[in-house]
Amino acid sequence: MLKRLRTRLGLALIVLALGGLLVWLDPGGPRTVTPDPDARAEEPGHVLHNAELTLFDAQGNIQQGLTTPRLVHTPQTASTQAETPRATLYDSERRVWNATAEVGTLDTNAQALTLSGNARLIAPEEGWQLDTDVLHYDGKTAHAWSDTPVLLQQPPQRMTAQRMDAWLNDEEVRLEENVQGYHPPETQPGQE
C-alpha cells in the first residue's frame, strides 16, 4: 500500500512539474495586444454601393456633388475613395461643371477632390472640356489644377500643355509649359 501511495504521489509530482514547466514556457493567459495606429488608420469605416454625396458651403449652398458605384470611407483620415466617380461642381454663379475619372479621393475636411486616371473636366455652358491624368480640385476656392499633361478642347479648337490651372469662379484657365494649339480659321456661311 505504501508503494502504491508513493507511485501516486510521484505521478502527481511529475504532473505538477510538467504543468509548471508548461506555464513557465507559455503562460497562455489573456494577452493585451496594442493596436497598430497605422493599420487602424487604413481600416475603412464605411463601404457604400451606388452612393451619392453632397457637400455644402458655409451658406448652405451645394458646392459639390459626387456619385459613384462604390465608395470607401476611412474616418481616421477623413478620406473617401470612389470608383469611377462623377462629380458635379458649382462655382459662385451656380454654373455647373462636370468631372469624371477612374478613381477619386475626397478629403471632406479640406473639401479637396483628386480625380485620377482619364480625368475630365467639362464646362457644359461653354462647350469645352479638359482631359488629363490627375485633376485636383479645391472646393473652398473653386480652383482646379493639374500638374500632368493636359488637353483643352472646344472643337474644332484644341490646346495641349504640361500643366493647367482653372479658377471656376473667375472663368479663367491658365495653361503653362510647352503650350501648343490648333485654332482653325472660322469660315463664313457660303465659304469653303
N, C-alpha and C positions, 0 to 999 in steps of 0.2 A: 504494500500500500504506500509506503514511504517512497518507493521507487516511482510509482505512478504519479505521486504528488510532485516529485522532483521533475519528472518529464513534463508535466503540465505547466509547472512553474517555469521551466526552461523554455518551453514553446511560447508562453506568454511573454517572457522577456525578449525573445527573438522577434515576436510580432511587434512589441512596443519599440524595440530598437529599429526595426525596418520602418515603422511608421514615423518615428522621429527623424530618421535619415531622409525619408521622402519629403517630410515637411521642411527640413533644412534645405534640400535641393530645390524644391518648388513649393513655396508657401501656398499657392493655389487659392488664396483668398481673393476677395474683390480688389481689383486694381483700379486706381484712378489714372485715366489717360487724359493728358492735357490736349484739348483740341488744337489743331493747327489753324491759326487765324488766316493764313494764306489760302489754305484749302477751303475754309468756310467762306471766304470772300468770293470764291468761284462757284459756290453752290447756287443754283437757280432757286428763287423763291416762288416763281410762278411760271408756268408754261401755258400759253393760251393759243387756241387754234381759231382761225378766222377772226382775228382781233381788229378792233378799231379804237384808236387812241385820239384824244383831242386835247391840245394844250391851249390854255387861255392866258392872256396877258393880265397885267395888274388891274385893268379896267373891265375885265370880264369878256373881252372880245376874243374870238377864236384866232389863235396865232398860227397853229399848225394842226393838221390832221394826218393820221397815219393809218393805213390799212395794210394788213399782212396775213398770209395764210398761217404763219407760225411765229409766235413771239415768245422770247425767253427773257424774264426779268430777274436780275440779281440785285436784291435790296441793299446788300452790304456796300456795293459800289455804285448804287443808283444808276445802273447801266441796263439798257434794254436792247437785246439783239432781235432783229426782224429779218425774216426771209422774204425775198422779192417784195420789198416794201414799195408802197405807192403813197407818196407824201403830197399833201396839198398845203401850200404855204400862202400866207396872206401878208401883203405889205400894208403900209399905213393908210393907203387909199382904198383898202379892201379888195384890191385886184388879186386874182388867183394866179398862182404859179404852181406847176405840177413837177414833181421829181420822182424818178424811179431808179432802181438799181437791183443788183442781185442780192446784196446784203446791206442792212442798215444798222447803225448803232446810235441809240438815243441816250444822251445824258440828261435826265429830267431835271437835275439840279441846275445845270448850266444852260438848259434849253438848247443844247448843241446836237445837231444831227450830222452823222457822217454816212454817206452813201458810197459803197464800194462795188466795183465790177459793173462795167457798162452803165455808169451813172449818167442820167439825163435830166436836164432842167429845161422846162418848156414854158414859154410865155405865150399862152393861147391868144391873148388880145393883140399882141404884136406880131405873132406868127413866126417867132424864131425859136430855135432850140439849141442847146449846148450839150455836147457829148464829151465825156471824159472818163477816166478810170476811177478816180476818187474825188468826190464832191463834198465839201464841208459847208455846213450852214449854221450860223449863229442866229437863233430865233429872237434874241433880245435886240439885236441891231439890224436884223433882216439882211445880213451880209452873207453871200455865198462866195466860195473861192475854191480853186483847185491849183495844186502845185504839180499836177501831171499834165501832159499834153491835152489840149482841148480843140474841139471843132465847133465853131459857132456858125450856124447857117440859118438863112432866111431865103429859101430857094427863089431864084437861082443863085443868090449870093452865098459865099461861104468864106470863112477865115479860120486859120489854124494858128496856134501859139503854144508856148511851153507852159504858161500859167495864166490864170484869169481871176479877176475879182468882179463881183456884181453886187451892187447895192440896190436891193429891190425898192426901197422907199424912194430913192432918187432916180430910178430908172437909168442907172449908169452901169456900164460894163467896161472893164479895162482889160485888154489883152496885152501880155508882156512877153518878151524874149522870142526872137525868130518869128515874128508875126508875118504871115503870108495870107493873101486873099485873092479871091476871084470875084470880080464885080462886072458882069457883062453890061454893056450899054442898054438903056431902055429903048425899046422900039415903039414907034408910034403906030396906031392902027393904020393899016394900009401899007406900011413899010415892011420890007423883008430883010 
